[in-house]
Amino acid sequence: MFLQEAEATVMLFDLRGFTRLAASIGPIDLGAALSRFYSHCESCVVAHGGRMVKFLGDGVLSCWLSSEVDDFRRKAVAAVWESHKKRTAWVQQGVDEGFPVLDYSVAAATGPVLVGHIGTDRLKQFDVLGEVVNIAKKLTSVATSRSMDHLITNETLDSPAGRLPALEVEGIELGGRALRLFRLE
C-alpha cells in the first residue's frame, strides 16, 4: 500500500504508571506484563474489525479505516466499549496471576489521516499519521489526569448506527480547535 489519505478512527491504549512499573520489576517480568497488555488490546481491536498498527512501548496504536471497514466509527466505538467492560476484570485477573496492578487509558478520535507504508528504502512499516493520532495521544493524558479510563471525541461517537451510553465531559482546546469529549458510562 502506498501512502494515501483516508478517513479513520484511531484508538490509542496507554498503560498507566509505566515508568514506575519498569523501575520496580525486572526486564523479563516487564516483558511478560507488556505482552499481557498487548494481547488484551489486540483482543478488543481485532474482534471489531480494527487493525493493530504498532506497539509504542507502553501503548498500542490501532485504527479503523473507512476504506477497509464498513461503519468504521461504530466498530471502533464497540471496541472502546468492549475494553471499558473488560477493564476491571482484566486488571483483577492479572493481580490473581501474580502480575503487578496494571491499568490503562483509552482514547479514540476520528478524522483524516495519512496511511500506508512509510520509512526508508531499507525499512518501511505500516503507519497512520496525522492530527487525529496526536489528538488520541493527548486524550489518553487527559483521561489519566481526570481519573477516567476511556475518552471519545464527538466525531467518533456520532456514528450513523447510534450512540453507546456516554456522558459528555468538559472538552479541551487543542490546536485552536474545541473538542467535545465523552466518557463511557
C-alpha positions as CSV (number, residue, x, y, z in Angstrom):
1,M,0.0,0.0,0.0
2,F,1.4,3.4,-0.9
3,L,0.7,6.4,1.2
4,Q,-2.8,7.7,0.8
5,E,-5.3,10.0,2.6
6,A,-8.2,8.3,4.4
7,E,-10.8,8.9,7.0
8,A,-10.1,6.8,10.1
9,T,-10.9,6.3,13.7
10,V,-7.7,6.0,15.7
11,M,-7.7,4.2,19.1
12,L,-4.8,4.5,21.5
13,F,-4.3,2.4,24.6
14,D,-1.8,3.9,27.1
15,L,-0.6,1.9,30.1
16,R,-0.6,4.0,33.3
17,G,2.4,4.2,35.6
18,F,4.8,2.5,33.1
19,T,7.9,4.3,34.3
20,R,7.3,3.3,37.9
21,L,6.5,-0.3,36.8
22,A,9.7,-0.6,34.7
23,A,11.7,0.6,37.7
24,S,10.1,-1.8,40.1
25,I,10.3,-5.2,38.2
26,G,12.9,-6.9,36.1
27,P,13.1,-6.9,32.3
28,I,11.6,-10.4,32.0
29,D,8.6,-9.6,34.2
30,L,8.2,-6.3,32.4
31,G,8.1,-8.1,29.0
32,A,5.5,-10.5,30.3
33,A,3.4,-7.7,31.7
34,L,3.6,-5.8,28.3
35,S,2.8,-8.9,26.3
36,R,-0.3,-9.5,28.5
37,F,-1.4,-5.8,27.9
38,Y,-0.8,-6.0,24.2
39,S,-2.9,-9.2,24.0
40,H,-5.7,-7.6,25.8
41,C,-5.7,-4.6,23.5
42,E,-5.5,-6.8,20.4
43,S,-8.5,-8.8,21.5
44,C,-10.6,-5.7,21.8
45,V,-9.5,-4.3,18.5
46,V,-9.5,-7.3,16.2
47,A,-12.9,-8.5,17.5
48,H,-14.4,-5.4,16.0
49,G,-12.6,-5.3,12.6
50,G,-9.8,-3.0,13.6
51,R,-6.2,-3.0,12.6
52,M,-3.3,-3.2,15.1
53,V,-0.8,-0.5,13.8
54,K,2.0,-0.7,16.3
55,F,3.2,-1.1,19.9
56,L,4.5,2.1,21.4
57,G,6.4,0.7,24.4
58,D,3.6,1.4,27.0
59,G,1.0,2.0,24.4
60,V,-0.9,0.4,21.4
61,L,-2.0,2.3,18.3
62,S,-4.9,0.8,16.4
63,C,-7.2,2.1,13.7
64,W,-10.3,1.5,11.6
65,L,-10.0,2.9,8.1
66,S,-13.2,3.9,6.2
67,S,-11.8,2.3,3.1
68,E,-11.4,-1.1,4.9
69,V,-14.3,-1.3,7.4
70,D,-18.0,-0.6,6.8
71,D,-19.3,1.7,9.5
72,F,-15.8,2.1,10.8
73,R,-16.7,4.6,13.6
74,R,-19.4,2.3,15.1
75,K,-17.0,-0.7,15.1
76,A,-14.2,1.4,16.7
77,V,-16.6,2.6,19.4
78,A,-17.7,-1.0,20.0
79,A,-14.0,-1.9,20.6
80,V,-13.7,1.0,23.1
81,W,-16.9,-0.2,24.8
82,E,-15.5,-3.8,25.0
83,S,-12.3,-2.5,26.6
84,H,-14.4,-0.5,29.0
85,K,-16.5,-3.5,30.0
86,K,-13.5,-5.9,30.3
87,R,-11.1,-3.5,32.1
88,T,-11.8,-4.2,35.8
89,A,-11.9,-8.0,35.3
90,W,-8.6,-7.8,33.3
91,V,-6.9,-5.8,36.0
92,Q,-8.1,-8.2,38.7
93,Q,-7.2,-11.3,36.7
94,G,-3.6,-10.0,36.3
95,V,-3.3,-9.5,40.0
96,D,-4.6,-13.0,40.6
97,E,-2.0,-14.3,38.2
98,G,0.8,-12.5,40.1
99,F,1.2,-9.5,37.8
100,P,1.6,-6.0,39.3
101,V,-1.5,-3.9,39.1
102,L,-1.7,-2.6,35.5
103,D,-4.3,0.0,34.4
104,Y,-4.7,1.9,31.3
105,S,-6.4,4.8,29.5
106,V,-8.0,4.6,26.1
107,A,-8.8,7.4,23.7
108,A,-10.5,7.4,20.3
109,A,-10.6,10.2,17.7
110,T,-11.8,10.3,14.1
111,G,-10.6,12.4,11.2
112,P,-8.4,12.4,8.1
113,V,-5.1,10.5,8.2
114,L,-2.2,9.6,6.0
115,V,-1.9,5.9,5.9
116,G,0.4,3.3,4.4
117,H,3.9,2.1,4.4
118,I,6.4,4.7,5.4
119,G,10.1,4.7,6.1
120,T,13.4,4.4,4.3
121,D,14.4,2.3,1.3
122,R,15.7,-0.4,3.8
123,L,12.9,-0.3,6.4
124,K,9.3,0.5,5.9
125,Q,6.3,-0.1,8.2
126,F,2.6,0.4,8.1
127,D,1.6,3.5,9.9
128,V,-1.2,6.1,10.5
129,L,-0.2,9.7,10.7
130,G,-2.0,12.9,11.3
131,E,-3.6,15.3,13.7
132,V,-6.1,12.6,14.8
133,V,-3.3,10.4,16.1
134,N,-1.9,13.4,18.1
135,I,-5.4,14.1,19.5
136,A,-5.8,10.5,20.6
137,K,-2.4,10.6,22.4
138,K,-3.3,13.9,24.1
139,L,-6.7,12.4,25.2
140,T,-5.0,9.5,26.9
141,S,-3.2,12.0,29.1
142,V,-6.4,13.9,29.7
143,A,-8.2,10.7,30.7
144,T,-5.5,9.8,33.2
145,S,-5.4,13.3,34.7
146,R,-9.2,13.2,35.1
147,S,-9.2,9.7,36.5
148,M,-11.2,8.5,33.5
149,D,-10.4,5.3,31.7
150,H,-11.9,6.0,28.2
151,L,-12.4,9.2,26.3
152,I,-14.0,9.6,22.8
153,T,-14.4,12.6,20.6
154,N,-17.8,13.7,19.4
155,E,-16.8,12.9,15.8
156,T,-16.1,9.3,16.8
157,L,-19.2,8.9,18.9
158,D,-21.6,10.3,16.3
159,S,-21.8,7.1,14.4
160,P,-24.6,6.7,11.9
161,A,-25.6,3.5,13.8
162,G,-26.3,5.4,17.0
163,R,-24.7,6.1,20.3
164,L,-23.5,3.9,23.2
165,P,-24.1,5.1,26.7
166,A,-21.8,8.0,27.1
167,L,-21.6,11.1,29.2
168,E,-20.3,14.4,27.8
169,V,-17.4,15.7,29.9
170,E,-15.5,19.0,29.9
171,G,-13.9,19.4,26.5
172,I,-10.5,20.7,25.7
173,E,-9.0,23.0,23.1
174,L,-6.2,21.5,21.0
175,G,-4.6,23.2,18.1
176,G,-7.0,26.0,18.2
177,R,-9.9,23.7,17.9
178,A,-12.5,22.9,20.6
179,L,-13.1,19.2,21.1
180,R,-16.2,17.8,22.6
181,L,-15.4,14.7,24.7
182,F,-17.4,11.8,26.1
183,R,-16.7,9.1,28.6
184,L,-18.5,5.7,28.6
185,E,-20.9,5.1,31.4
